[in-house]
Amino acid sequence: MSWTKDRPFQALALTGGGYRGLFTARALQEMEDHVGEPIGRRFDLSYGTSIGGIIALAVAFEVPMQKVVQAFEKSGERIFPPREKPTTRIGKGWDIAKHWNRPRYRSQALREVITSLIPEEATLNDAKHAVGIPAVNVTSGRPQVFKTRHKAEWTRDWKYRAVDVALATSAAPTFFELAELDGHRYADGGLYANAPDLLALHEAEHFFSVPSDAVRILSVGTTTNMYSLSFESGCELGIQGWMDDNRLFSVTISSQQQLVDQLMQHKLGDRYFRLDALPSNEQAKDLGLDVATGAARRTLLALGKKAASDILNTKLAPFLEHEPQLTLVRGG
């Protein structure tokens, strides 16, 4: 395999963001409809974290993006059941107290959605395209990336079931229970790589010796890039203040994404493109990491479709015309 400026190593990087990942899936569906074949056939490698990891696995297994979108639409409220948001200080405190010793949601509904897309017994060895999935191994205390065997010496992960890897990358603290796999416990990869773009770049440069000027990366966000606090929230935010409306997580993933975006632009220039959307103030009221209401669905679907369709023949064209070279080594 030989990657050059004219025939680059091309990666797809999918950001985490809870239910807002519906935006990602809808944008990819628009691209897939445009090229007329699975979007995974246009990339050498896909990386994804949390909900982005679930979608990246779907890309690697050539699950139609339309099917992914439909699954998220149909089952969003099973994963994140609707709840009335408390408005008083006492109500907010009680809401936190109810989940003091347990996560807010159960991962069983998420597991069922994943296995409706990828067979429950399917392993990473069954994937059709290379993929990397970040998670935090809280047993060893280290970040970890689950990978298909797209390099011969990578023999650790190929036997793992895709559903278990998907649950590991999306085990967001306080939202879902920790995932267990092969005697270890895992938390959401978004704790260190919510936007896994740099991991994809590092893999290309370090493990495949691709020159940086021969790497091209398409990054797809989840409309979470510009989260900020109002002055009304004050300065003395305690546990309740930071947990209210998932502020702590929103600030963390938003700042991570902006840092990664800046570094990637510095490193790759116009060989890096970030596809995302900034909701209006009114639209933002309907959205949240764990908000799967009808209004949230309609907003995310509309934003995802428009973000991709407006640039299919311009900024996205080089990515959608790519013919990948990287192939998988089957386990055994």
C-alpha positions as CSV (number, residue, x, y, z in Angstrom):
1,M,0.0,0.0,0.0
2,S,1.3,3.4,-1.0
3,W,-0.4,6.6,0.1
4,T,0.3,9.9,-1.6
5,K,-1.2,13.4,-1.9
6,D,-3.0,12.2,-5.0
7,R,-4.2,9.0,-3.4
8,P,-4.4,9.7,0.4
9,F,-5.1,7.7,3.4
10,Q,-8.6,8.8,4.2
11,A,-10.3,8.5,7.6
12,L,-13.8,9.2,9.0
13,A,-14.0,10.4,12.6
14,L,-17.3,10.5,14.4
15,T,-17.9,12.5,17.5
16,G,-19.8,11.5,20.6
17,G,-22.8,13.4,21.8
18,G,-25.6,11.1,23.1
19,Y,-28.9,11.3,21.2
20,R,-27.5,14.2,19.2
21,G,-25.7,11.5,17.2
22,L,-28.9,11.3,15.2
23,F,-27.4,14.3,13.4
24,T,-24.3,12.3,12.5
25,A,-26.3,9.3,11.2
26,R,-28.6,11.5,9.1
27,A,-25.6,13.4,7.5
28,L,-24.0,10.1,6.6
29,Q,-27.3,8.8,5.2
30,E,-27.3,11.8,2.9
31,M,-23.8,11.0,1.7
32,E,-24.6,7.3,1.3
33,D,-27.7,8.1,-0.8
34,H,-25.5,10.4,-2.9
35,V,-22.8,7.8,-3.7
36,G,-25.3,4.9,-4.0
37,E,-23.3,2.4,-1.8
38,P,-22.2,1.9,1.8
39,I,-20.3,4.9,3.0
40,G,-17.6,2.6,4.5
41,R,-16.4,1.8,1.0
42,R,-15.1,5.4,0.7
43,F,-12.8,5.4,3.7
44,D,-9.6,3.5,4.7
45,L,-10.5,3.8,8.3
46,S,-13.3,4.9,10.6
47,Y,-13.0,6.1,14.2
48,G,-15.9,6.8,16.5
49,T,-16.5,7.5,20.2
50,S,-19.7,6.9,22.2
51,I,-22.7,7.3,19.9
52,G,-20.1,8.0,17.2
53,G,-18.5,4.7,18.0
54,I,-21.8,2.9,17.5
55,I,-22.3,4.6,14.2
56,A,-18.6,3.9,13.2
57,L,-19.2,0.2,13.9
58,A,-22.3,0.4,11.7
59,V,-20.2,1.9,9.0
60,A,-17.6,-0.9,9.3
61,F,-20.3,-3.5,9.1
62,E,-22.0,-1.8,6.1
63,V,-25.3,-1.3,8.0
64,P,-27.3,1.1,5.8
65,M,-27.3,4.6,7.4
66,Q,-31.1,4.8,6.7
67,K,-31.5,1.8,9.0
68,V,-29.4,3.4,11.7
69,V,-31.4,6.6,11.5
70,Q,-34.7,4.7,11.7
71,A,-33.4,2.7,14.7
72,F,-32.5,5.9,16.5
73,E,-35.8,7.5,15.7
74,K,-37.8,4.5,16.8
75,S,-36.0,3.7,19.9
76,G,-34.6,7.0,21.2
77,E,-37.2,7.3,23.9
78,R,-36.6,3.7,25.0
79,I,-32.9,4.6,25.6
80,F,-33.6,8.0,27.1
81,P,-37.2,7.9,28.5
82,P,-38.9,11.3,28.5
83,R,-38.8,13.0,31.9
84,E,-40.1,16.4,33.1
85,K,-37.1,18.6,33.7
86,P,-37.2,20.0,37.2
87,T,-37.2,23.8,37.5
88,T,-36.9,24.5,41.2
89,R,-33.7,24.1,43.3
90,I,-35.4,21.5,45.4
91,G,-36.6,19.6,42.4
92,K,-33.2,19.7,40.8
93,G,-31.6,18.4,44.0
94,W,-34.1,15.6,44.3
95,D,-33.5,14.6,40.7
96,I,-29.8,14.3,41.5
97,A,-30.4,12.4,44.8
98,K,-32.6,9.8,43.0
99,H,-29.5,8.7,41.0
100,W,-26.9,9.2,43.7
101,N,-26.0,5.5,43.8
102,R,-27.1,4.4,40.3
103,P,-27.0,5.5,36.7
104,R,-29.9,7.5,35.2
105,Y,-30.5,5.0,32.4
106,R,-30.1,1.2,31.8
107,S,-28.0,0.0,28.9
108,Q,-30.4,-2.8,28.0
109,A,-32.4,-0.6,25.6
110,L,-29.2,0.6,24.0
111,R,-28.0,-3.0,23.6
112,E,-31.2,-3.9,21.9
113,V,-30.8,-1.1,19.4
114,I,-27.2,-2.1,18.6
115,T,-28.1,-5.8,18.1
116,S,-31.0,-4.7,15.8
117,L,-28.2,-3.2,13.6
118,I,-25.3,-5.7,14.1
119,P,-25.9,-9.4,14.9
120,E,-25.4,-10.0,18.6
121,E,-22.7,-12.7,18.0
122,A,-20.8,-10.7,15.4
123,T,-17.2,-9.9,16.3
124,L,-14.8,-7.3,15.0
125,N,-13.5,-10.1,12.8
126,D,-16.8,-9.9,10.9
127,A,-16.4,-6.2,10.1
128,K,-16.0,-5.3,6.4
129,H,-13.9,-2.2,7.0
130,A,-11.2,-1.0,9.5
131,V,-12.5,0.7,12.6
132,G,-11.1,2.1,15.9
133,I,-13.3,2.6,19.0
134,P,-12.0,4.5,22.0
135,A,-13.0,3.6,25.6
136,V,-11.6,4.0,29.1
137,N,-10.4,0.8,30.8
138,V,-11.2,1.7,34.4
139,T,-9.9,-1.6,35.6
140,S,-6.4,-0.9,34.3
141,G,-6.8,2.9,34.6
142,R,-5.8,3.4,30.9
143,P,-7.3,4.7,27.7
144,Q,-7.9,1.9,25.2
145,V,-8.8,1.7,21.6
146,F,-10.6,-1.4,20.3
147,K,-9.5,-2.1,16.7
148,T,-10.3,-4.5,13.9
149,R,-7.3,-6.4,12.7
150,H,-6.2,-4.0,9.9
151,K,-2.6,-4.7,10.9
152,A,-1.4,-8.3,11.1
153,E,0.1,-8.0,14.6
154,W,-3.1,-6.6,16.1
155,T,-4.5,-9.8,17.6
156,R,-6.1,-8.6,20.9
157,D,-9.5,-7.4,19.8
158,W,-10.8,-9.3,16.8
159,K,-12.6,-11.9,18.8
160,Y,-14.6,-9.3,20.8
161,R,-18.3,-8.9,20.0
162,A,-19.2,-5.7,18.3
163,V,-22.1,-5.1,20.7
164,D,-19.7,-5.3,23.7
165,V,-17.3,-2.9,22.2
166,A,-20.2,-0.5,21.4
167,L,-21.4,-0.6,25.0
168,A,-17.9,0.0,26.2
169,T,-17.4,3.2,24.2
170,S,-20.8,4.5,25.2
171,A,-20.8,3.8,29.0
172,A,-21.1,7.4,29.9
173,P,-20.6,8.0,33.7
174,T,-23.9,8.7,35.5
175,F,-25.9,7.9,32.3
176,F,-25.2,4.2,32.0
177,E,-23.6,1.4,34.0
178,L,-20.0,0.5,33.3
179,A,-19.5,-2.1,30.5
180,E,-17.8,-5.4,31.2
181,L,-15.6,-7.1,28.6
182,D,-13.0,-9.9,29.0
183,G,-12.7,-9.3,32.8
184,H,-12.3,-5.6,32.5
185,R,-14.7,-2.7,33.0
186,Y,-15.0,0.2,30.7
187,A,-16.4,3.8,30.6
188,D,-17.2,6.1,27.7
189,G,-14.3,7.0,25.4
190,G,-15.5,10.5,25.4
191,L,-13.8,11.0,28.7
192,Y,-10.6,11.5,26.7
193,A,-11.4,11.4,23.0
194,N,-14.9,12.6,22.4
195,A,-13.7,13.7,18.9
196,P,-11.3,10.9,17.9
197,D,-9.8,12.7,15.0
198,L,-6.3,12.9,16.5
199,L,-6.4,9.2,17.2
200,A,-7.2,8.5,13.5
201,L,-4.3,10.8,12.4
202,H,-1.9,9.2,14.8
203,E,-2.8,5.7,13.6
204,A,-2.2,6.7,10.0
205,E,1.2,8.4,10.7
206,H,2.6,6.1,13.4
207,F,1.3,2.6,12.5
208,F,1.1,2.9,8.8
209,S,3.9,5.4,8.2
210,V,1.6,7.7,6.1
211,P,3.1,11.1,5.5
212,S,0.9,13.8,7.0
213,D,0.5,15.4,3.6
214,A,-1.0,12.1,2.4
215,V,-3.7,12.0,5.1
216,R,-7.2,13.3,4.7
217,I,-9.9,13.2,7.4
218,L,-13.6,13.9,7.4
219,S,-14.9,14.7,10.9
220,V,-18.6,14.7,11.7
221,G,-19.9,16.3,14.8
222,T,-23.1,16.2,16.9
223,T,-24.2,19.9,17.1
224,T,-22.4,20.1,20.5
225,N,-19.4,22.2,19.4
226,M,-20.2,25.6,20.9
227,Y,-21.7,25.0,24.3
228,S,-21.4,27.9,26.7
229,L,-22.9,29.0,30.1
230,S,-25.0,32.0,30.6
231,F,-24.0,34.6,33.1
232,E,-27.3,33.9,34.9
233,S,-25.9,30.6,36.1
234,G,-23.4,32.4,38.3
235,C,-19.9,31.5,39.4
236,E,-20.5,29.3,42.4
237,L,-21.6,26.1,40.7
238,G,-21.6,23.1,43.0
239,I,-22.6,19.5,42.3
240,Q,-26.2,20.5,41.5
241,G,-25.1,23.4,39.3
242,W,-22.7,21.4,37.2
243,M,-25.0,18.4,36.9
244,D,-28.0,20.5,36.0
245,D,-28.8,20.1,32.3
246,N,-25.6,18.0,31.9
247,R,-23.5,21.2,32.0
248,L,-20.3,19.4,33.1
249,F,-20.4,16.9,30.3
250,S,-21.5,19.5,27.7
251,V,-18.6,21.9,28.6
252,T,-16.1,18.9,28.6
253,I,-17.1,17.5,25.2
254,S,-17.5,21.0,23.6
255,S,-14.0,22.2,24.7
256,Q,-12.5,18.9,23.6
257,Q,-14.0,19.1,20.2
258,Q,-12.8,22.7,19.7
259,L,-9.3,21.9,20.7
260,V,-9.1,18.9,18.4
261,D,-10.6,20.9,15.5
262,Q,-8.0,23.6,15.9
263,L,-5.1,21.1,16.1
264,M,-6.3,19.1,13.1
265,Q,-6.6,22.3,11.0
266,H,-3.0,23.2,12.0
267,K,-1.8,19.7,11.1
268,L,-3.7,19.0,8.0
269,G,-5.0,22.3,6.7
270,D,-7.6,21.8,3.9
271,R,-7.0,18.0,4.0
272,Y,-9.2,18.1,7.2
273,F,-12.9,19.0,7.1
274,R,-15.3,19.2,10.1
275,L,-19.0,18.8,9.2
276,D,-21.2,20.1,12.0
277,A,-24.1,22.5,12.6
278,L,-24.8,25.2,15.1
279,P,-28.4,25.1,16.3
280,S,-30.2,28.4,16.7
281,N,-31.1,29.5,20.2
282,E,-34.6,28.2,19.7
283,Q,-33.5,24.8,18.3
284,A,-31.0,24.4,21.2
285,K,-33.9,24.4,23.6
286,D,-35.1,21.2,22.1
287,L,-31.8,19.4,22.2
288,G,-29.7,17.6,24.8
289,L,-27.4,14.6,25.3
290,D,-30.3,12.6,26.6
291,V,-33.2,14.3,25.0
292,A,-35.0,12.1,22.4
293,T,-38.3,13.9,22.1
294,G,-40.1,14.4,18.8
295,A,-38.9,18.0,18.6
296,A,-35.3,16.8,19.1
297,R,-35.7,14.2,16.4
298,R,-37.1,16.6,13.9
299,T,-34.4,19.2,14.6
300,L,-31.5,16.8,14.4
301,L,-32.8,15.2,11.2
302,A,-33.3,18.6,9.5
303,L,-29.8,19.8,10.6
304,G,-28.1,16.6,9.5
305,K,-29.7,16.5,6.1
306,K,-29.0,20.2,5.4
307,A,-25.4,20.1,6.7
308,A,-24.5,17.3,4.2
309,S,-26.8,18.0,1.2
310,D,-25.6,21.6,0.9
311,I,-22.0,20.6,0.2
312,L,-22.2,17.1,-1.4
313,N,-20.8,18.4,-4.7
314,T,-18.3,20.8,-3.2
315,K,-16.5,20.3,0.1
316,L,-17.6,16.6,0.5
317,A,-16.8,15.6,-3.1
318,P,-13.1,14.6,-2.6
319,F,-14.1,12.4,0.3
320,L,-17.0,10.7,-1.5
321,E,-14.8,10.0,-4.6
322,H,-12.1,8.2,-2.6
323,E,-11.1,4.6,-3.3
324,P,-9.5,3.1,-0.1
325,Q,-6.4,0.8,0.0
326,L,-6.4,-0.4,3.6
327,T,-7.6,-4.0,4.0
328,L,-8.4,-6.2,6.9
329,V,-6.4,-9.2,8.1
330,R,-8.9,-11.9,9.3
331,G,-8.4,-13.5,12.7
332,G,-7.6,-17.1,13.2
